[in-house]
Amino acid sequence: MEQLILALQIFLKYGNPSRPTNCDHDELTICGISPDDVSEEDKKKLAEFGFFVSESDNCFKSFKYGSA
């Protein structure tokens, strides 16, 4: 839980969308935060916390926090 909260705090630095997440089967998507706006340092931290950049959807996703 702590890593998820830390990741969300990083995302908050780059925006505060009204509907920030979408959860599909085994996949949590962060909506409204462009990976292009996120610093390389923060991308590395987010990767440590289980988030990756989805090039096809231009967003951050995680299989670690998705529904099961």
PDB file of N, CA, C and O in Angstrom:
ATOM      1  N   MET A   1       0.825  -1.193   0.000  1.00  0.00           N
ATOM      2  CA  MET A   1       0.000   0.000   0.000  1.00  0.00           C
ATOM      3  C   MET A   1       0.869   1.255   0.000  1.00  0.00           C
ATOM      4  O   MET A   1       0.543   2.240  -0.663  1.00  0.00           O
ATOM      5  N   GLU A   2       1.976   1.217   0.747  1.00  0.00           N
ATOM      6  CA  GLU A   2       2.833   2.400   0.848  1.00  0.00           C
ATOM      7  C   GLU A   2       3.374   2.817  -0.519  1.00  0.00           C
ATOM      8  O   GLU A   2       3.397   4.006  -0.837  1.00  0.00           O
ATOM      9  N   GLN A   3       3.807   1.854  -1.323  1.00  0.00           N
ATOM     10  CA  GLN A   3       4.339   2.188  -2.644  1.00  0.00           C
ATOM     11  C   GLN A   3       3.274   2.784  -3.555  1.00  0.00           C
ATOM     12  O   GLN A   3       3.573   3.678  -4.347  1.00  0.00           O
ATOM     13  N   LEU A   4       2.065   2.315  -3.458  1.00  0.00           N
ATOM     14  CA  LEU A   4       0.971   2.882  -4.249  1.00  0.00           C
ATOM     15  C   LEU A   4       0.736   4.338  -3.858  1.00  0.00           C
ATOM     16  O   LEU A   4       0.564   5.195  -4.725  1.00  0.00           O
ATOM     17  N   ILE A   5       0.729   4.615  -2.574  1.00  0.00           N
ATOM     18  CA  ILE A   5       0.524   5.985  -2.098  1.00  0.00           C
ATOM     19  C   ILE A   5       1.670   6.886  -2.557  1.00  0.00           C
ATOM     20  O   ILE A   5       1.430   8.014  -2.987  1.00  0.00           O
ATOM     21  N   LEU A   6       2.901   6.407  -2.471  1.00  0.00           N
ATOM     22  CA  LEU A   6       4.043   7.192  -2.932  1.00  0.00           C
ATOM     23  C   LEU A   6       3.956   7.456  -4.433  1.00  0.00           C
ATOM     24  O   LEU A   6       4.271   8.555  -4.890  1.00  0.00           O
ATOM     25  N   ALA A   7       3.534   6.463  -5.190  1.00  0.00           N
ATOM     26  CA  ALA A   7       3.378   6.643  -6.638  1.00  0.00           C
ATOM     27  C   ALA A   7       2.306   7.684  -6.924  1.00  0.00           C
ATOM     28  O   ALA A   7       2.495   8.546  -7.783  1.00  0.00           O
ATOM     29  N   LEU A   8       1.191   7.615  -6.221  1.00  0.00           N
ATOM     30  CA  LEU A   8       0.117   8.599  -6.433  1.00  0.00           C
ATOM     31  C   LEU A   8       0.576  10.011  -6.081  1.00  0.00           C
ATOM     32  O   LEU A   8       0.150  10.976  -6.717  1.00  0.00           O
ATOM     33  N   GLN A   9       1.436  10.141  -5.083  1.00  0.00           N
ATOM     34  CA  GLN A   9       1.973  11.457  -4.734  1.00  0.00           C
ATOM     35  C   GLN A   9       2.865  11.991  -5.850  1.00  0.00           C
ATOM     36  O   GLN A   9       2.873  13.194  -6.111  1.00  0.00           O
ATOM     37  N   ILE A  10       3.608  11.122  -6.502  1.00  0.00           N
ATOM     38  CA  ILE A  10       4.411  11.544  -7.655  1.00  0.00           C
ATOM     39  C   ILE A  10       3.485  11.998  -8.772  1.00  0.00           C
ATOM     40  O   ILE A  10       3.696  13.066  -9.347  1.00  0.00           O
ATOM     41  N   PHE A  11       2.472  11.216  -9.091  1.00  0.00           N
ATOM     42  CA  PHE A  11       1.538  11.598 -10.147  1.00  0.00           C
ATOM     43  C   PHE A  11       0.878  12.944  -9.845  1.00  0.00           C
ATOM     44  O   PHE A  11       0.639  13.735 -10.758  1.00  0.00           O
ATOM     45  N   LEU A  12       0.588  13.204  -8.589  1.00  0.00           N
ATOM     46  CA  LEU A  12      -0.070  14.447  -8.194  1.00  0.00           C
ATOM     47  C   LEU A  12       0.769  15.674  -8.551  1.00  0.00           C
ATOM     48  O   LEU A  12       0.221  16.750  -8.791  1.00  0.00           O
ATOM     49  N   LYS A  13       2.096  15.519  -8.587  1.00  0.00           N
ATOM     50  CA  LYS A  13       2.968  16.626  -8.973  1.00  0.00           C
ATOM     51  C   LYS A  13       2.714  17.069 -10.413  1.00  0.00           C
ATOM     52  O   LYS A  13       3.029  18.200 -10.781  1.00  0.00           O
ATOM     53  N   TYR A  14       2.146  16.181 -11.224  1.00  0.00           N
ATOM     54  CA  TYR A  14       1.973  16.437 -12.652  1.00  0.00           C
ATOM     55  C   TYR A  14       0.520  16.688 -13.064  1.00  0.00           C
ATOM     56  O   TYR A  14       0.224  16.832 -14.250  1.00  0.00           O
ATOM     57  N   GLY A  15      -0.365  16.738 -12.102  1.00  0.00           N
ATOM     58  CA  GLY A  15      -1.764  17.020 -12.413  1.00  0.00           C
ATOM     59  C   GLY A  15      -2.688  16.452 -11.349  1.00  0.00           C
ATOM     60  O   GLY A  15      -2.295  15.631 -10.520  1.00  0.00           O
ATOM     61  N   ASN A  16      -3.910  16.911 -11.401  1.00  0.00           N
ATOM     62  CA  ASN A  16      -4.921  16.471 -10.440  1.00  0.00           C
ATOM     63  C   ASN A  16      -6.233  16.212 -11.185  1.00  0.00           C
ATOM     64  O   ASN A  16      -7.224  16.907 -10.959  1.00  0.00           O
ATOM     65  N   PRO A  17      -6.237  15.200 -12.083  1.00  0.00           N
ATOM     66  CA  PRO A  17      -7.446  14.937 -12.873  1.00  0.00           C
ATOM     67  C   PRO A  17      -8.611  14.500 -11.974  1.00  0.00           C
ATOM     68  O   PRO A  17      -8.416  13.890 -10.923  1.00  0.00           O
ATOM     69  N   SER A  18      -9.815  14.830 -12.419  1.00  0.00           N
ATOM     70  CA  SER A  18     -10.993  14.495 -11.619  1.00  0.00           C
ATOM     71  C   SER A  18     -11.296  12.993 -11.619  1.00  0.00           C
ATOM     72  O   SER A  18     -11.899  12.482 -10.676  1.00  0.00           O
ATOM     73  N   ARG A  19     -10.883  12.299 -12.658  1.00  0.00           N
ATOM     74  CA  ARG A  19     -11.054  10.832 -12.728  1.00  0.00           C
ATOM     75  C   ARG A  19      -9.691  10.227 -13.045  1.00  0.00           C
ATOM     76  O   ARG A  19      -9.405   9.914 -14.200  1.00  0.00           O
ATOM     77  N   PRO A  20      -8.845  10.060 -12.019  1.00  0.00           N
ATOM     78  CA  PRO A  20      -7.438   9.747 -12.251  1.00  0.00           C
ATOM     79  C   PRO A  20      -7.095   8.292 -12.562  1.00  0.00           C
ATOM     80  O   PRO A  20      -5.981   8.002 -13.001  1.00  0.00           O
ATOM     81  N   THR A  21      -8.027   7.383 -12.344  1.00  0.00           N
ATOM     82  CA  THR A  21      -7.680   5.977 -12.551  1.00  0.00           C
ATOM     83  C   THR A  21      -8.774   5.224 -13.300  1.00  0.00           C
ATOM     84  O   THR A  21      -9.943   5.611 -13.314  1.00  0.00           O
ATOM     85  N   ASN A  22      -8.341   4.140 -13.913  1.00  0.00           N
ATOM     86  CA  ASN A  22      -9.258   3.183 -14.518  1.00  0.00           C
ATOM     87  C   ASN A  22      -8.681   1.804 -14.218  1.00  0.00           C
ATOM     88  O   ASN A  22      -7.476   1.591 -14.351  1.00  0.00           O
ATOM     89  N   CYS A  23      -9.517   0.891 -13.823  1.00  0.00           N
ATOM     90  CA  CYS A  23      -9.030  -0.442 -13.490  1.00  0.00           C
ATOM     91  C   CYS A  23      -9.783  -1.476 -14.312  1.00  0.00           C
ATOM     92  O   CYS A  23     -10.996  -1.639 -14.188  1.00  0.00           O
ATOM     93  N   ASP A  24      -9.021  -2.171 -15.158  1.00  0.00           N
ATOM     94  CA  ASP A  24      -9.547  -3.284 -15.928  1.00  0.00           C
ATOM     95  C   ASP A  24      -8.969  -4.563 -15.348  1.00  0.00           C
ATOM     96  O   ASP A  24      -8.290  -4.537 -14.322  1.00  0.00           O
ATOM     97  N   HIS A  25      -9.237  -5.661 -15.996  1.00  0.00           N
ATOM     98  CA  HIS A  25      -8.741  -6.945 -15.515  1.00  0.00           C
ATOM     99  C   HIS A  25      -7.221  -6.902 -15.356  1.00  0.00           C
ATOM    100  O   HIS A  25      -6.485  -6.822 -16.340  1.00  0.00           O
ATOM    101  N   ASP A  26      -6.767  -6.956 -14.117  1.00  0.00           N
ATOM    102  CA  ASP A  26      -5.350  -7.016 -13.762  1.00  0.00           C
ATOM    103  C   ASP A  26      -4.530  -5.816 -14.221  1.00  0.00           C
ATOM    104  O   ASP A  26      -3.315  -5.934 -14.376  1.00  0.00           O
ATOM    105  N   GLU A  27      -5.162  -4.665 -14.443  1.00  0.00           N
ATOM    106  CA  GLU A  27      -4.430  -3.523 -14.967  1.00  0.00           C
ATOM    107  C   GLU A  27      -5.010  -2.215 -14.433  1.00  0.00           C
ATOM    108  O   GLU A  27      -6.178  -1.901 -14.663  1.00  0.00           O
ATOM    109  N   LEU A  28      -4.184  -1.462 -13.721  1.00  0.00           N
ATOM    110  CA  LEU A  28      -4.562  -0.141 -13.244  1.00  0.00           C
ATOM    111  C   LEU A  28      -3.952   0.891 -14.184  1.00  0.00           C
ATOM    112  O   LEU A  28      -2.746   0.867 -14.432  1.00  0.00           O
ATOM    113  N   THR A  29      -4.773   1.793 -14.708  1.00  0.00           N
ATOM    114  CA  THR A  29      -4.317   2.844 -15.613  1.00  0.00           C
ATOM    115  C   THR A  29      -4.451   4.191 -14.916  1.00  0.00           C
ATOM    116  O   THR A  29      -5.469   4.485 -14.291  1.00  0.00           O
ATOM    117  N   ILE A  30      -3.402   5.005 -15.036  1.00  0.00           N
ATOM    118  CA  ILE A  30      -3.447   6.372 -14.536  1.00  0.00           C
ATOM    119  C   ILE A  30      -3.864   7.260 -15.693  1.00  0.00           C
ATOM    120  O   ILE A  30      -3.185   7.310 -16.719  1.00  0.00           O
ATOM    121  N   CYS A  31      -4.963   7.952 -15.534  1.00  0.00           N
ATOM    122  CA  CYS A  31      -5.537   8.783 -16.603  1.00  0.00           C
ATOM    123  C   CYS A  31      -5.211  10.254 -16.355  1.00  0.00           C
ATOM    124  O   CYS A  31      -5.170  10.714 -15.214  1.00  0.00           O
ATOM    125  N   GLY A  32      -4.982  10.972 -17.438  1.00  0.00           N
ATOM    126  CA  GLY A  32      -4.812  12.415 -17.340  1.00  0.00           C
ATOM    127  C   GLY A  32      -3.424  12.892 -17.008  1.00  0.00           C
ATOM    128  O   GLY A  32      -3.214  14.093 -16.839  1.00  0.00           O
ATOM    129  N   ILE A  33      -2.455  11.979 -16.907  1.00  0.00           N
ATOM    130  CA  ILE A  33      -1.060  12.347 -16.661  1.00  0.00           C
ATOM    131  C   ILE A  33      -0.247  11.834 -17.846  1.00  0.00           C
ATOM    132  O   ILE A  33      -0.133  10.625 -18.048  1.00  0.00           O
ATOM    133  N   SER A  34       0.316  12.751 -18.627  1.00  0.00           N
ATOM    134  CA  SER A  34       1.090  12.359 -19.799  1.00  0.00           C
ATOM    135  C   SER A  34       2.497  11.941 -19.387  1.00  0.00           C
ATOM    136  O   SER A  34       3.165  12.674 -18.658  1.00  0.00           O
ATOM    137  N   PRO A  35       2.957  10.784 -19.835  1.00  0.00           N
ATOM    138  CA  PRO A  35       4.327  10.360 -19.535  1.00  0.00           C
ATOM    139  C   PRO A  35       5.374  11.360 -20.032  1.00  0.00           C
ATOM    140  O   PRO A  35       6.468  11.443 -19.471  1.00  0.00           O
ATOM    141  N   ASP A  36       5.046  12.115 -21.073  1.00  0.00           N
ATOM    142  CA  ASP A  36       5.983  13.110 -21.598  1.00  0.00           C
ATOM    143  C   ASP A  36       6.255  14.227 -20.597  1.00  0.00           C
ATOM    144  O   ASP A  36       7.307  14.864 -20.656  1.00  0.00           O
ATOM    145  N   ASP A  37       5.332  14.471 -19.689  1.00  0.00           N
ATOM    146  CA  ASP A  37       5.473  15.540 -18.701  1.00  0.00           C
ATOM    147  C   ASP A  37       6.239  15.099 -17.454  1.00  0.00           C
ATOM    148  O   ASP A  37       6.671  15.943 -16.670  1.00  0.00           O
ATOM    149  N   VAL A  38       6.411  13.805 -17.262  1.00  0.00           N
ATOM    150  CA  VAL A  38       7.014  13.266 -16.044  1.00  0.00           C
ATOM    151  C   VAL A  38       8.528  13.171 -16.222  1.00  0.00           C
ATOM    152  O   VAL A  38       9.012  12.693 -17.248  1.00  0.00           O
ATOM    153  N   SER A  39       9.264  13.628 -15.219  1.00  0.00           N
ATOM    154  CA  SER A  39      10.720  13.602 -15.292  1.00  0.00           C
ATOM    155  C   SER A  39      11.245  12.164 -15.340  1.00  0.00           C
ATOM    156  O   SER A  39      10.584  11.228 -14.891  1.00  0.00           O
ATOM    157  N   GLU A  40      12.425  12.019 -15.886  1.00  0.00           N
ATOM    158  CA  GLU A  40      13.047  10.687 -15.963  1.00  0.00           C
ATOM    159  C   GLU A  40      13.277  10.122 -14.565  1.00  0.00           C
ATOM    160  O   GLU A  40      13.114   8.922 -14.345  1.00  0.00           O
ATOM    161  N   GLU A  41      13.655  10.979 -13.624  1.00  0.00           N
ATOM    162  CA  GLU A  41      13.869  10.536 -12.243  1.00  0.00           C
ATOM    163  C   GLU A  41      12.576   9.975 -11.646  1.00  0.00           C
ATOM    164  O   GLU A  41      12.585   8.930 -10.997  1.00  0.00           O
ATOM    165  N   ASP A  42      11.470  10.679 -11.873  1.00  0.00           N
ATOM    166  CA  ASP A  42      10.184  10.194 -11.350  1.00  0.00           C
ATOM    167  C   ASP A  42       9.723   8.932 -12.078  1.00  0.00           C
ATOM    168  O   ASP A  42       9.103   8.062 -11.466  1.00  0.00           O
ATOM    169  N   LYS A  43      10.013   8.819 -13.365  1.00  0.00           N
ATOM    170  CA  LYS A  43       9.673   7.582 -14.092  1.00  0.00           C
ATOM    171  C   LYS A  43      10.409   6.389 -13.501  1.00  0.00           C
ATOM    172  O   LYS A  43       9.850   5.297 -13.402  1.00  0.00           O
ATOM    173  N   LYS A  44      11.661   6.596 -13.109  1.00  0.00           N
ATOM    174  CA  LYS A  44      12.428   5.510 -12.486  1.00  0.00           C
ATOM    175  C   LYS A  44      11.808   5.105 -11.154  1.00  0.00           C
ATOM    176  O   LYS A  44      11.687   3.917 -10.854  1.00  0.00           O
ATOM    177  N   LYS A  45      11.414   6.100 -10.356  1.00  0.00           N
ATOM    178  CA  LYS A  45      10.763   5.798  -9.081  1.00  0.00           C
ATOM    179  C   LYS A  45       9.442   5.069  -9.312  1.00  0.00           C
ATOM    180  O   LYS A  45       9.134   4.097  -8.622  1.00  0.00           O
ATOM    181  N   LEU A  46       8.667   5.540 -10.282  1.00  0.00           N
ATOM    182  CA  LEU A  46       7.387   4.897 -10.581  1.00  0.00           C
ATOM    183  C   LEU A  46       7.596   3.458 -11.033  1.00  0.00           C
ATOM    184  O   LEU A  46       6.805   2.580 -10.689  1.00  0.00           O
ATOM    185  N   ALA A  47       8.644   3.210 -11.793  1.00  0.00           N
ATOM    186  CA  ALA A  47       8.952   1.837 -12.217  1.00  0.00           C
ATOM    187  C   ALA A  47       9.260   0.961 -11.003  1.00  0.00           C
ATOM    188  O   ALA A  47       8.848  -0.198 -10.953  1.00  0.00           O
ATOM    189  N   GLU A  48       9.975   1.505 -10.036  1.00  0.00           N
ATOM    190  CA  GLU A  48      10.268   0.760  -8.804  1.00  0.00           C
ATOM    191  C   GLU A  48       8.979   0.423  -8.057  1.00  0.00           C
ATOM    192  O   GLU A  48       8.898  -0.596  -7.371  1.00  0.00           O
ATOM    193  N   PHE A  49       7.977   1.286  -8.197  1.00  0.00           N
ATOM    194  CA  PHE A  49       6.703   1.086  -7.505  1.00  0.00           C
ATOM    195  C   PHE A  49       5.717   0.267  -8.336  1.00  0.00           C
ATOM    196  O   PHE A  49       4.589   0.037  -7.898  1.00  0.00           O
ATOM    197  N   GLY A  50       6.122  -0.174  -9.520  1.00  0.00           N
ATOM    198  CA  GLY A  50       5.277  -1.075 -10.299  1.00  0.00           C
ATOM    199  C   GLY A  50       4.544  -0.450 -11.469  1.00  0.00           C
ATOM    200  O   GLY A  50       3.665  -1.090 -12.045  1.00  0.00           O
ATOM    201  N   PHE A  51       4.875   0.786 -11.842  1.00  0.00           N
ATOM    202  CA  PHE A  51       4.214   1.450 -12.962  1.00  0.00           C
ATOM    203  C   PHE A  51       5.134   1.501 -14.175  1.00  0.00           C
ATOM    204  O   PHE A  51       6.348   1.652 -14.038  1.00  0.00           O
ATOM    205  N   PHE A  52       4.555   1.376 -15.350  1.00  0.00           N
ATOM    206  CA  PHE A  52       5.313   1.465 -16.596  1.00  0.00           C
ATOM    207  C   PHE A  52       4.563   2.367 -17.567  1.00  0.00           C
ATOM    208  O   PHE A  52       3.362   2.597 -17.429  1.00  0.00           O
ATOM    209  N   VAL A  53       5.302   2.872 -18.555  1.00  0.00           N
ATOM    210  CA  VAL A  53       4.690   3.713 -19.582  1.00  0.00           C
ATOM    211  C   VAL A  53       4.136   2.815 -20.675  1.00  0.00           C
ATOM    212  O   VAL A  53       4.853   1.992 -21.245  1.00  0.00           O
ATOM    213  N   SER A  54       2.868   2.982 -20.958  1.00  0.00           N
ATOM    214  CA  SER A  54       2.241   2.296 -22.084  1.00  0.00           C
ATOM    215  C   SER A  54       2.378   3.215 -23.294  1.00  0.00           C
ATOM    216  O   SER A  54       1.684   4.226 -23.402  1.00  0.00           O
ATOM    217  N   GLU A  55       3.280   2.853 -24.200  1.00  0.00           N
ATOM    218  CA  GLU A  55       3.522   3.675 -25.386  1.00  0.00           C
ATOM    219  C   GLU A  55       2.276   3.739 -26.277  1.00  0.00           C
ATOM    220  O   GLU A  55       1.979   4.782 -26.860  1.00  0.00           O
ATOM    221  N   SER A  56       1.565   2.642 -26.376  1.00  0.00           N
ATOM    222  CA  SER A  56       0.391   2.609 -27.264  1.00  0.00           C
ATOM    223  C   SER A  56      -0.752   3.475 -26.758  1.00  0.00           C
ATOM    224  O   SER A  56      -1.521   4.010 -27.556  1.00  0.00           O
ATOM    225  N   ASP A  57      -0.875   3.621 -25.441  1.00  0.00           N
ATOM    226  CA  ASP A  57      -1.963   4.413 -24.869  1.00  0.00           C
ATOM    227  C   ASP A  57      -1.496   5.757 -24.307  1.00  0.00           C
ATOM    228  O   ASP A  57      -2.314   6.563 -23.864  1.00  0.00           O
ATOM    229  N   ASN A  58      -0.164   6.002 -24.326  1.00  0.00           N
ATOM    230  CA  ASN A  58       0.431   7.235 -23.806  1.00  0.00           C
ATOM    231  C   ASN A  58      -0.034   7.530 -22.380  1.00  0.00           C
ATOM    232  O   ASN A  58      -0.546   8.608 -22.080  1.00  0.00           O
ATOM    233  N   CYS A  59       0.163   6.538 -21.515  1.00  0.00           N
ATOM    234  CA  CYS A  59      -0.224   6.691 -20.115  1.00  0.00           C
ATOM    235  C   CYS A  59       0.623   5.747 -19.264  1.00  0.00           C
ATOM    236  O   CYS A  59       1.433   4.978 -19.782  1.00  0.00           O
ATOM    237  N   PHE A  60       0.423   5.821 -17.966  1.00  0.00           N
ATOM    238  CA  PHE A  60       1.078   4.903 -17.036  1.00  0.00           C
ATOM    239  C   PHE A  60       0.102   3.789 -16.682  1.00  0.00           C
ATOM    240  O   PHE A  60      -1.099   4.010 -16.527  1.00  0.00           O
ATOM    241  N   LYS A  61       0.654   2.587 -16.560  1.00  0.00           N
ATOM    242  CA  LYS A  61      -0.148   1.428 -16.164  1.00  0.00           C
ATOM    243  C   LYS A  61       0.616   0.596 -15.143  1.00  0.00           C
ATOM    244  O   LYS A  61       1.829   0.737 -14.990  1.00  0.00           O
ATOM    245  N   SER A  62      -0.104  -0.261 -14.455  1.00  0.00           N
ATOM    246  CA  SER A  62       0.497  -1.182 -13.510  1.00  0.00           C
ATOM    247  C   SER A  62      -0.312  -2.478 -13.463  1.00  0.00           C
ATOM    248  O   SER A  62      -1.541  -2.464 -13.402  1.00  0.00           O
ATOM    249  N   PHE A  63       0.398  -3.574 -13.492  1.00  0.00           N
ATOM    250  CA  PHE A  63      -0.228  -4.870 -13.269  1.00  0.00           C
ATOM    251  C   PHE A  63      -0.203  -5.228 -11.788  1.00  0.00           C
ATOM    252  O   PHE A  63      -0.907  -6.136 -11.348  1.00  0.00           O
ATOM    253  N   LYS A  64       0.618  -4.503 -11.021  1.00  0.00           N
ATOM    254  CA  LYS A  64       0.767  -4.782  -9.593  1.00  0.00           C
ATOM    255  C   LYS A  64      -0.488  -4.417  -8.815  1.00  0.00           C
ATOM    256  O   LYS A  64      -0.834  -5.087  -7.841  1.00  0.00           O
ATOM    257  N   TYR A  65      -1.166  -3.368  -9.233  1.00  0.00           N
ATOM    258  CA  TYR A  65      -2.310  -2.849  -8.477  1.00  0.00           C
ATOM    259  C   TYR A  65      -3.653  -3.065  -9.169  1.00  0.00           C
ATOM    260  O   TYR A  65      -4.674  -2.553  -8.707  1.00  0.00           O
ATOM    261  N   GLY A  66      -3.665  -3.803 -10.252  1.00  0.00           N
ATOM    262  CA  GLY A  66      -4.913  -4.065 -10.971  1.00  0.00           C
ATOM    263  C   GLY A  66      -5.814  -5.019 -10.211  1.00  0.00           C
ATOM    264  O   GLY A  66      -5.390  -5.659  -9.249  1.00  0.00           O
ATOM    265  N   SER A  67      -7.047  -5.109 -10.646  1.00  0.00           N
ATOM    266  CA  SER A  67      -8.000  -6.021  -9.997  1.00  0.00           C
ATOM    267  C   SER A  67      -7.660  -7.454 -10.341  1.00  0.00           C
ATOM    268  O   SER A  67      -7.006  -7.720 -11.350  1.00  0.00           O
ATOM    269  N   ALA A  68      -8.096  -8.359  -9.521  1.00  0.00           N
ATOM    270  CA  ALA A  68      -7.817  -9.779  -9.770  1.00  0.00           C
ATOM    271  C   ALA A  68      -9.098 -10.556  -9.913  1.00  0.00           C
ATOM    272  O   ALA A  68      -9.064 -11.768 -10.126  1.00  0.00           O
TER     273      ALA A  68
END
